[in-house]
Amino acid sequence: MHGSCSKVIASSLKGQQHQEHEWDVILKSLKKPLSKHGVDEDVVHIYKCLKFSYDYMKDEKAKGLFLLCSV
């Protein structure tokens, strides 16, 4: 896993009570193969990291801004 994605995950889980369990779930999801035909593996990894960032956002306005910026 790339260092920057690890930082995103760590900051998203900071302060959560069930952090160890969350790490296991996240690690399994990041290890799951995600094949995108014709797409470089580094790009797939970036996609997984961005998806994680979005999925764990708590603020709906921030999610909207995230989606707007991604367009």
N, C-alpha and C positions, 0 to 999 in steps of 0.2 A: 504494500500500500504506500502511496506517495505521502511524503511528509505533510504537505498542505491539506490533504484530505483528512489525515489524522488530526490535525489541528481543528478543522471544522467539526469533526465528530466530537472531539474532546470538549470543545466550547459549547456544543449543543447539549451535551449530557451533564455539563457542570452543574452540581447542586441537586441532581436527581437522586432520589432515595434508592432506587433499584438499579444503580449504575452498572454493577457487574452483570446482571441479567441482560440489560440493554446492550452492553458491549457484545455479549455472545450472539444476540439476535442480529445486531448490525454486522458483525464479522461474518456470520453465515450468509447474510444477504449480499455483502460485498464480494464474497468468494463464489457465489452462484454464477455460473456462466451466463453471459448475456451476449448472444451472438447477433451482431448487426453485420450482415453480409456486405463486404466491401468497405467496412469502416475500420480504421486503425484501432488497435487495442488501447492505445493511450487515450483516444477520443472516447471510447466506451468507458474507460475508468473515470474520466472527467465527468461524463454523463451520470455515472453512478453517484459520484460525490455531490454533484449539483442536485440530483434527485433527493439524496439524503438531506441536504440542506433545506430544501423546500418542504419535505415531509415533516421535518422536526421544527419548523417555524411555528411559534405559538401565536403570533400576531397576524390576524387576517389581512390587515392593511399592508404589512410587510410582504406577505405572500403575493398580494396583488401587484405590488411594486416590483417584486422579483420577477413575476411573469411578464410584466410590461417591459422591463429591462431586457429580458431574454428574447423579446421579439426584435 
